[in-house]
Amino acid sequence: MQRVSQSFTTKNIEQFKTQLLNWSQNFDTALWLDSNNHQQKYAEIEGVLAVEIEKKISCDHINAFEKLKKFQSSHQDYLFGFLSYDLKNDIENLTSENKDGLDFPELFFFQPKKLIFISENNVTFKYLEKYSNEIADDFKAINKTTSEITSVENKNIKLKLRIHKDAYLEKVENILSHIHRGDIYEANFCQEFYSEDSTINPVRVYDSLNKISRAPFATFLKFDNKYLLSASPERYLKKTGTTIISQPIKGTAKRASNLDEDNLLKKKLENDPKERAENIMIVDLVRNDLSRIAIKGSVKVKELCQVYSFKQVHQMISTITSEIPESIHPVDIIKNSYPMGSMTGAPKIKAMKIIEAQEETKRSLYSGAVGYFTPEGNFDFNVIIRSILYNEKNKFVSYSVGSAITSLSLPENELEECLLKAKAMREVLLSTN
């Protein structure tokens, strides 16, 4: 199915982005991805909005990757959507038995009728041919849309912890006992914050979260009265031609308003033996995942334990690349490395079994991935962290945070790291309550 392209320029791109997001609320399904001008070394799309479903796939984990493979092969167009963490159960003999208050599908992708790309001050519309006569009118309509975020407030936000402090500390000790026994050497243990019988203004919450974080993989997703509002700093996996890039994050430190103090915090993170050990363990896991399908000798660590600074936190990021044979299907590349090592642990399968037993919430989209396929079979997916999930029908709001447990972990410090990561989500939900 052909797409028709038409480009325009706009003087104020930030204002246009807000107008675009507000305009997207006219549609039942909308996915907005914004790089916030970060990591241009690897980013190819500055911003893109996909709206209206032409074709879609929505399913649980059973044969999910095979279904996605068929869908992508038969619709070699732009496809946007997400992979939930619980697709692990399609790949391995695993289960997800914990509580789920969100009721999201485990896999969802759609072929959009309308695509709008942002690059500097250029706006490019790529519509399916049969809708191309709407491009000019839509551009006018977006420019007439308000650039103000509606003032409708969140209601009845009462955040609760699924795992309270004493239970959390006990569970970390349980994971440490597995590590000391030699069952695993790292596990990413997560916990949920949630609010029941609550109503939020998704656009306002996303806008506030994005302003606080300015993350390189920000996402607003709306479909079937469900929302993902994400300020993710982490890339999961990217394919460009035969090159694969993974950028796991392990290692977090707070920011300081004083420049000297902030630089000290950054330097401390760079040299922290525990944080470096966490990161290097996951780099080894990612190298192993990629090597299963890579051309022999092509897996390279381009950056090891490089510290990047974001508005809320410093993060330790490594970059691993590999080359793959042209014959490998893009979905098989994802399947071979899913779920991402930074959100599981090592060895991966044993770690996933242990964290499933200790966690009390089904992760759903959290620690899954959202992104897109191109018509050429390239793709780019983030890791769904620093994200708020909302089921409007159930009036259920949720966000989860986690940390990597290693032999050097102190339970109290792991809890402190989780609270640091949760700060931005908590702020935006309570400040507009």
For each residue, the residues with C-beta under 8 A, 3 or more apart:
1: 54 75 77 111 128 129
2: 128 129
3: 77 78 115 126 127 128 129
4: 126 127 128 129 132 135
5: 124 125 126
6: 124 125 132 135 136
7: 122 123 124 125
8: 122 123 124 125 139
9: 121 122 123
10: 13 16 121 123 143
11: 121
12: 15 16
13: 10 16 17 118 120 121
14: 17 18
15: 12 18 19 147
16: 10 12 13 19 20 118 123 142 143
17: 13 14 20 21 34 47 118
18: 14 15 21 22 147 148 149 207
19: 15 16 22 23 142 143 145 146 147
20: 16 17 23 24 32 49 116 118 142 145
21: 17 18 24 25 32 49 203 206 207 220
22: 18 19 25 145 146 147 149 150 203
23: 19 20 26 138 141 142 145
24: 20 21 27 30 32 49 51 220 222
25: 21 22 30 203 222
26: 23
27: 24 30 51 52 222
28: 52 53 222 223 224
29: 51 52 53 110 112 222 223 224
30: 24 25 27 49 50 51 220 221 222 223
31: 49 50 51 80 81 112 219 220 221 222 223 370
32: 20 21 24 47 48 49 50 219 220 221
33: 45 47 48 217 218 219 370 371 372
34: 17 46 47 210 218 219
35: 38 39 40 43 45 46 47 216 217 218
36: 210 214 215 216 218
37: 40 46
38: 35 43 214 215 216
39: 35 42 43 216 235 308
40: 35 37 43
41:
42: 39 235 238 245 247 319
43: 35 38 39 40 46 216
44: 240 380
45: 33 35 48 117 119 380
46: 34 35 37 43 117 118 119 120
47: 17 32 33 34 35 117 118
48: 32 33 45 115 116 117 118 372
49: 20 21 24 30 31 32 114 115 116
50: 30 31 32 78 80 110 112 114 115 372
51: 24 27 29 30 31 112 113 114
52: 27 28 29 112 113 114
53: 28 29 56 110 111 112 113
54: 1 110 111 112 113 128
55: 71 75 110 111
56: 53 108 109 110 111
57: 67 68 71 81 107 108 109 110
58: 105 107 108
59: 62 64 67 105 106 107
60: 64 105 106 107
61: 64 84 86 87 88 89 90 106 107
62: 59 90
63: 66 67 90
64: 59 60 61 67 68 87 90 106 107
65: 68 69 87 90 91 331 332 334 335
66: 63 69 70
67: 57 59 63 64 70 71 107
68: 57 64 65 71 72 107 109 331
69: 65 66 72 73 329 331 332
70: 66 67 73 74
71: 55 57 67 68 74 75 79 109
72: 68 69 75 76 79 109 329 330 331 373 377
73: 69 70 76 329
74: 70 71
75: 1 55 71 72 79 111
76: 72 73 375 377
77: 1 3 111 375
78: 3 50 111 112 115 126 372 373 374 375
79: 71 72 75 109 110 111 372 373
80: 31 50 109 110 112 371 372
81: 31 57 107 108 109 110 370 372
82: 107 108 109 221 228 365 368 369 370 371 384
83: 87 107 334 338 368 369 370 381
84: 61 87 104 105 106 107 363 364 365 368
85: 88 339 343 363 364 365 366 367 368
86: 61 89 96 106 362 363 364 368
87: 61 64 65 83 84 90 91 106 107 338 339 368
88: 61 85 91 92 94 96 338 339 344 352
89: 61 86 92 94 95 96
90: 61 62 63 64 65 87
91: 65 87 88 94 335 338
92: 88 89 349 352
93:
94: 88 89 91 349 352 353 356
95: 89 356
96: 86 88 89 100 356 362 363
97: 356 362
98: 356 359 360 361 362
99: 162 360 361 362
100: 96 103 361 362 364
101: 194 196 361 391 394 396 398
102: 226 362 364 365 389 391 394 396 398
103: 100 226 391 394
104: 84 108 226 364 365 389 391
105: 58 59 60 84 108
106: 59 60 61 64 84 86 87
107: 57 58 59 60 61 64 67 68 81 82 83 84 87
108: 56 57 58 81 82 104 105 223
109: 56 57 68 71 72 79 80 81 82 373
110: 29 50 53 54 55 56 57 79 80 81 223
111: 1 53 54 55 56 75 77 78 79
112: 29 31 50 51 52 53 54 78 80 115
113: 51 52 53 54 127 128 131
114: 49 50 51 52 125 127 128 131 134 138
115: 3 48 49 50 78 112 125 126 127
116: 20 48 49 123 124 125 126
117: 45 46 47 48 123 124 126
118: 13 16 17 20 46 47 48 122 123
119: 45 46 122 124
120: 13 46
121: 9 10 11 13
122: 7 8 9 118 119
123: 7 8 9 10 16 116 117 118 139
124: 5 6 7 8 116 117 119
125: 5 6 7 8 114 115 116 135 138 139
126: 3 4 5 78 115 116 117
127: 3 4 113 114 115 131 132 134 135
128: 1 2 3 4 54 113 114 131 132
129: 1 2 3 4 132
130:
131: 113 114 127 128 134
132: 4 6 127 128 129 135
133:
134: 114 127 131 137 138
135: 4 6 125 127 132 138 139
136: 6 139 140
137: 134 140 141
138: 23 114 125 134 135 141 142
139: 8 123 125 135 136 142 143
140: 136 137 143 144
141: 23 137 138 144 145
142: 16 19 20 23 138 139 145
143: 10 16 19 139 140
144: 140 141
145: 19 20 22 23 141 142
146: 19 22
147: 15 18 19 22
148: 18
149: 18 22 203 204 207
150: 22 201 203 204
151: 204
152: 201 204
153: 201 204 432 433
154: 157 198 199 200 201 204 205 429 432 433
155: 198 199 200 433
156: 195 197 198 199 433
157: 154 195 198 200 397 429 430 433
158: 195 196 198
159: 193 194 195 426 429 430
160: 193 194 195 196
161: 164 165 191 192 193
162: 99 191 192 193 194 360 361
163: 167 168 171 191 192 359 360
164: 161 167 168
165: 161 168 169 415
166: 169 170
167: 163 164 170 171
168: 163 164 165 171 172 191 411 415
169: 165 166 172 173 411 412 415
170: 166 167 173 174
171: 163 167 168 174 175 189 358
172: 168 169 175 176 189 405 409 411 414 415
173: 169 170 176 177 411
174: 170 171 177 178 358
175: 171 172 178 179 187 189 354 355 358 405
176: 172 173 179 180 405 407 409 411
177: 173 174 180 181
178: 174 175 181 183 184 187 354
179: 175 176 182 183 184 185 186 187 405 406 407
180: 176 177 407
181: 177 178
182: 179 185
183: 178 179 350 354
184: 178 179 187 345 346 347 350 351 354
185: 179 182 281 346 347 406 407
186: 179 278 281 282 345 346 351 404 405 406
187: 175 178 179 184 344 345 351 354 355 404 405
188: 342 343 344 345 351 355 367 402 403 404 405
189: 171 172 175 355 358 359 402 403 405 414
190: 343 355 359 361 363 366 367 400 401 402
191: 161 162 163 168 359 360 361 400 401 402 418
192: 161 162 163 360 361 398 399 400
193: 159 160 161 162 398 399 400 401 422 425 426
194: 101 159 160 162 361 396 397 398 399
195: 156 157 158 159 160 198 396 397 398 429
196: 101 158 160 395 396
197: 156 395
198: 154 155 156 157 158 195 395 396 397
199: 154 155 156 392 395
200: 154 155 157 204 205 388 390 397 429 432
201: 150 152 153 154 204 205 432
202: 205 206 220 222 227 229 390 392
203: 21 22 25 149 150 206 207 220
204: 149 150 151 152 153 154 200 201 207 208 432
205: 154 200 201 202 208 209 229 388 390 428 429 432
206: 21 202 203 209 210 218 220 229
207: 18 21 149 203 204 210 211
208: 204 205 211 212 427 428 431 432
209: 205 206 212 213 218 229 230 231 386 388 424 425 428
210: 34 36 206 207 213 214 215 218 231
211: 207 208 214
212: 208 209 231 311 312 424 427 428
213: 209 210 218 231 233 310 311 312 386 424
214: 36 38 210 211 218 310 311
215: 36 38 210 218 230 231 232 233 310 386
216: 35 36 38 39 43 232 233 235
217: 33 35 230 232 233 234 235 382 383
218: 33 34 35 36 206 209 210 213 214 215 230 231 232
219: 31 32 33 34 228 229 230 232 370 382 384 387
220: 21 24 30 31 32 202 203 206 227 228 229 230
221: 30 31 32 82 227 228 229 230 370
222: 24 25 27 28 29 30 31 202 226 227
223: 28 29 30 31 108 110 226
224: 28 29
225: 391 392 393
226: 102 103 104 222 223 389 390 391 392 393
227: 202 220 221 222 388 389 390 392
228: 82 219 220 221 365 370 384 387 388 389
229: 202 205 206 209 219 220 221 387 388 389 390
230: 209 215 217 218 219 220 221 370 382 384 385 386 387 388
231: 209 210 212 213 215 218 386 387 424
232: 215 216 217 218 219 382 383 384 385 386 387
233: 213 215 216 217 249 308 310 315 385 386
234: 217 247 248 249 315 317 342 382 383 385
235: 39 42 216 217 238 245 246 247 380 381 382 383
236: 246 247 340 369 371 381 382 383
237: 244 245 246 333 334 337 340 369 379 380 381
238: 42 235 244 245 246 378 379 380 381
239: 243 244 245 324 330 333 377 378 379 380
240: 44 243 245 378
241: 378
242: 323 324 325 326
243: 239 240 321 322 323 324
244: 237 238 239 290 294 321 322 323 324 333
245: 42 235 237 238 239 240 319 320 321
246: 235 236 237 238 286 290 319 320 321 337 340
247: 42 234 235 236 317 318 319 320
248: 234 279 282 283 286 317 318 320 340 341 342
249: 233 234 252 315 316 317 342 383
250: 275 278 279 281 282 316 318 342 404
251: 269 272 275 276 278 279 305 307 315 316
252: 249 269 275 313 314 315 316 403 417 420 421
253: 265 266 268 269 272 275 313 314
254: 265 312 313 314 420
255: 262 265 309 310 311 312 313 314
256: 261 262 264 265
257: 261 262
258: 261 262
259: 262 263
260: 263 264
261: 256 257 258 264 265
262: 255 256 257 258 259 265 266 309
263: 259 260 266 267
264: 256 260 261 267 268
265: 253 254 255 256 261 262 268 269 314
266: 253 262 263 269 270 307 309 314
267: 263 264 270 271
268: 253 264 265 271 272
269: 251 252 253 265 266 272 275 307 314 316
270: 266 267 305 307 316
271: 267 268 276
272: 251 253 268 269 275 276
273: 276 277 408
274: 277 278 406 408 409
275: 250 251 252 253 269 272 278 279 305 316
276: 251 271 272 273 279 280 305 316
277: 273 274 280 281 406 408
278: 186 250 251 274 275 281 282 404 406
279: 248 250 251 275 276 282 283 304 305 316 318
280: 276 277 283 284 304 305 318
281: 185 186 250 277 278 284 285 346 406
282: 186 248 250 278 279 285 286 318 341 342 346 404
283: 248 279 280 286 287 301 304 318 320
284: 280 281 287 288 346
285: 281 282 288 289 341 346 348
286: 246 248 282 283 289 290 318 320 337 340 341
287: 283 284 290 291 299 301 320
288: 284 285 291 292
289: 285 286 292 336 337 341 348
290: 244 246 286 287 293 294 299 320 322 336 337
291: 287 288 294 299 322
292: 288 289 336
293: 290 324 325 328 332 333 336
294: 244 290 291 298 299 322 323 324
295: 298 322 323 324 325
296:
297:
298: 294 295 321 322 323 324
299: 287 290 291 294 320 321 322
300: 320 321 322
301: 283 287 304 318 319 320
302: 319 320 321
303: 306 317 318 319
304: 279 280 283 301 318
305: 251 270 275 276 279 280 316 318
306: 303 316 317 318 319
307: 251 266 269 270 314 315 316 317
308: 39 233 314 315 317
309: 255 262 266 314 315
310: 213 214 215 233 255 313 314 315
311: 212 213 214 255
312: 212 213 254 255 423 424
313: 252 253 254 255 310 420 421
314: 252 253 254 255 265 266 269 307 308 309 310
315: 233 234 249 251 252 307 308 309 310
316: 249 250 251 252 269 270 275 276 279 305 306 307
317: 234 247 248 249 303 306 307 308
318: 247 248 250 279 280 282 283 286 301 303 304 305 306
319: 42 245 246 247 301 302 303 306
320: 245 246 247 248 283 286 287 290 299 300 301 302
321: 243 244 245 246 298 299 300 302
322: 243 244 290 291 294 295 298 299 300
323: 242 243 244 294 295 298
324: 239 242 243 244 293 294 295 298 328 333
325: 242 293 295 328
326: 242
327:
328: 293 324 325 332 333
329: 69 72 73 332 333 377
330: 72 239 333 334 373 377 378 379
331: 65 68 69 72 334 335
332: 65 69 293 328 329 335 336
333: 237 239 244 293 324 328 329 330 336 337
334: 65 83 237 330 331 337 338 369 379 381
335: 65 91 331 332 338
336: 289 290 292 293 332 333
337: 237 246 286 289 290 333 334 340 341
338: 83 87 88 91 334 335 369
339: 85 87 88 343 344 348 352 367 368
340: 236 237 246 248 286 337 343 344 367 369 383
341: 248 282 285 286 289 337 344 345 346 348
342: 188 234 248 249 250 282 383 404
343: 85 188 190 339 340 367 383 385 402
344: 88 187 188 339 340 341 348 351 352 355
345: 184 186 187 188 341 348 351 352 354 355 404 405
346: 184 185 186 281 282 284 285 341 351
347: 184 185 350 351
348: 285 289 339 341 344 345 351 352
349: 92 94 352 353
350: 183 184 347 353 354
351: 184 186 187 188 344 345 346 347 348 354 355
352: 88 92 94 339 344 345 348 349 355 356
353: 94 349 350 356 357
354: 175 178 183 184 187 345 350 351 357 358
355: 175 187 188 189 190 344 345 351 352 358 359
356: 94 95 96 97 98 352 353 359
357: 353 354
358: 171 174 175 189 354 355
359: 98 163 189 190 191 355 356 363
360: 98 99 162 163 191 192
361: 98 99 100 101 162 190 191 192 194 398 400
362: 86 96 97 98 99 100 102
363: 84 85 86 96 190 359 366 367 368 400
364: 84 85 86 100 102 104 368 389 398
365: 82 84 85 102 104 228 368 370 384 387 389
366: 85 190 363 384 385 387 389 398 399 400
367: 85 188 190 339 340 343 363 383 384 385 400 402
368: 82 83 84 85 86 87 339 363 364 365 383 384
369: 82 83 236 237 334 338 340 381 382 383 384
370: 31 33 81 82 83 219 221 228 230 365 381 382 384
371: 33 80 82 236 379 380 381 382
372: 33 48 50 78 79 80 81 379 380 381
373: 72 78 79 109 330 377 378 379
374: 78 377 378 379
375: 76 77 78
376:
377: 72 76 239 329 330 373 374
378: 238 239 240 241 330 373 374
379: 237 238 239 330 334 371 372 373 374
380: 44 45 235 237 238 239 371 372
381: 83 235 236 237 238 334 369 370 371 372
382: 217 219 230 232 234 235 236 369 370 371
383: 217 232 234 235 236 249 340 342 343 367 368 369
384: 82 219 228 230 232 365 366 367 368 369 370 387
385: 230 232 233 234 343 366 367 401 402 421
386: 209 213 215 230 231 232 233 421 424 425
387: 219 228 229 230 231 232 365 366 384 399 425
388: 200 205 209 227 228 229 230 397 398 399 425 428 429
389: 102 104 226 227 228 229 364 365 366 397 398 399
390: 200 202 205 226 227 229 396 397 398
391: 101 102 103 104 225 226 394 395 396
392: 199 202 225 226 227 395
393: 225 226
394: 101 102 103 391
395: 196 197 198 199 391 392
396: 101 102 194 195 196 198 390 391
397: 157 194 195 198 200 388 389 390 429
398: 101 102 192 193 194 195 361 364 366 388 389 390
399: 192 193 194 366 387 388 389 422 425
400: 190 191 192 193 361 363 366 367
401: 190 191 193 385 418 419 421 422
402: 188 189 190 191 343 367 385 418 421
403: 188 189 252 409 414 417 418 421
404: 186 187 188 250 278 282 342 345 409
405: 172 175 176 179 186 187 188 189 345 409 414
406: 179 185 186 274 277 278 281 409
407: 176 179 180 185
408: 273 274 277
409: 172 176 274 403 404 405 406 413 414
410: 413 414
411: 168 169 172 173 176 414 415
412: 169 415 416
413: 409 410 416 417
414: 172 189 403 405 409 410 411 417 418
415: 165 168 169 172 411 412 418 419
416: 412 413 419 420
417: 252 403 413 414 420 421
418: 191 401 402 403 414 415 421 422
419: 401 415 416 422 423
420: 252 254 313 416 417 423
421: 252 313 385 386 401 402 403 417 418
422: 193 399 401 418 419 425 426
423: 312 419 420 426 427
424: 209 212 213 231 312 386 427 428
425: 193 209 386 387 388 399 422 428 429
426: 159 193 422 423 429 430
427: 208 212 423 424 430 431
428: 205 208 209 212 388 424 425 431 432
429: 154 157 159 195 200 205 388 397 425 426 432 433
430: 157 159 426 427 433
431: 208 427 428
432: 153 154 200 201 204 205 208 428 429
433: 153 154 155 156 157 429 430
